[in-house]
Amino acid sequence: MALTRWVPSKEIEALRKDIERMYEELMGEPLFARMWRRFPLLKRLSEVEGVYPPVDMYDRGEEIVVKAEIPGVDKDNISISLRDNALTIRGEVKKEEEVKEEDYYYAERSYGSFSRTLTLPTKVNASKVKASFKNGVLEIRLPKAEEAKSKEIKIEVK
């Protein structure tokens, strides 16, 4: 007998579909479609969303580099702070135009404020941090503090 990995989210999704199907048979309208139309925030809360913004963090020897994908955000709407070995990226995605809810076919893009805090793997020199923003990618270069840089010690063999 082969082992299979248990994925609780699949069971929850199957239960949700069963409940929605039973409600639709009784009332003639999908339950969640009705709830989501009346309470759009409920739909957002029910969706499993990734962490935003997605980031890469890597070590370049003398510095830590963080790259974050933030498409559709103006650089003036991004703030970066460094405190107690934690880097925080904040910003806001603004909606370009106002469209009535009933005119939508799809509404998958997210708008509003976001914040992401990353714990840095080593101490950095906060006074030398540099950031750039190009083509929707924020790049932050954090030079390591002197005490965090690796040191080579020569051992005399006698």
FENKA-V811369 format. One record per pair of residues at least 6 apart in sequence whose C-alpha atoms are under 6 Angstrom apart, sorted by the first residue. I is the first residue (numbers start at 1). GAP is how many residues later the second one is. D is the distance in whole Angstrom. If there is no record, write none. Layout:
i=I gap=GAP d=D
i=I gap=GAP d=D
This chain:
i=20 gap=10 d=6
i=20 gap=11 d=5
i=23 gap=8 d=6
i=24 gap=6 d=5
i=36 gap=7 d=5
i=53 gap=16 d=6
i=54 gap=14 d=6
i=54 gap=15 d=6
i=55 gap=12 d=5
i=55 gap=13 d=4
i=56 gap=10 d=6
i=56 gap=11 d=5
i=57 gap=8 d=6
i=57 gap=9 d=4
i=58 gap=6 d=6
i=58 gap=7 d=5
i=62 gap=82 d=6
i=63 gap=79 d=5
i=63 gap=80 d=4
i=63 gap=81 d=5
i=64 gap=78 d=5
i=65 gap=75 d=6
i=65 gap=76 d=5
i=66 gap=73 d=6
i=66 gap=74 d=5
i=67 gap=71 d=6
i=67 gap=72 d=4
i=68 gap=69 d=6
i=68 gap=70 d=5
i=69 gap=67 d=6
i=69 gap=68 d=5
i=70 gap=66 d=5
i=70 gap=67 d=6
i=71 gap=65 d=4
i=73 gap=20 d=5
i=77 gap=14 d=5
i=77 gap=15 d=6
i=78 gap=12 d=6
i=78 gap=13 d=4
i=79 gap=10 d=6
i=79 gap=11 d=5
i=80 gap=8 d=6
i=80 gap=9 d=5
i=81 gap=6 d=6
i=81 gap=7 d=5
i=85 gap=35 d=6
i=86 gap=32 d=6
i=86 gap=33 d=4
i=86 gap=34 d=6
i=87 gap=30 d=6
i=87 gap=31 d=5
i=88 gap=28 d=6
i=88 gap=29 d=4
i=89 gap=26 d=6
i=89 gap=27 d=5
i=90 gap=24 d=6
i=90 gap=25 d=4
i=91 gap=22 d=6
i=91 gap=23 d=5
i=92 gap=20 d=5
i=92 gap=21 d=4
i=93 gap=18 d=5
i=93 gap=19 d=5
i=94 gap=17 d=6
i=123 gap=22 d=6
i=123 gap=25 d=6
i=124 gap=19 d=6
i=124 gap=20 d=4
i=124 gap=21 d=4
i=125 gap=18 d=6
i=125 gap=19 d=6
i=125 gap=20 d=5
i=129 gap=12 d=6
i=129 gap=13 d=5
i=130 gap=10 d=6
i=130 gap=11 d=5
i=131 gap=8 d=6
i=131 gap=9 d=4
i=132 gap=6 d=6
i=132 gap=7 d=5
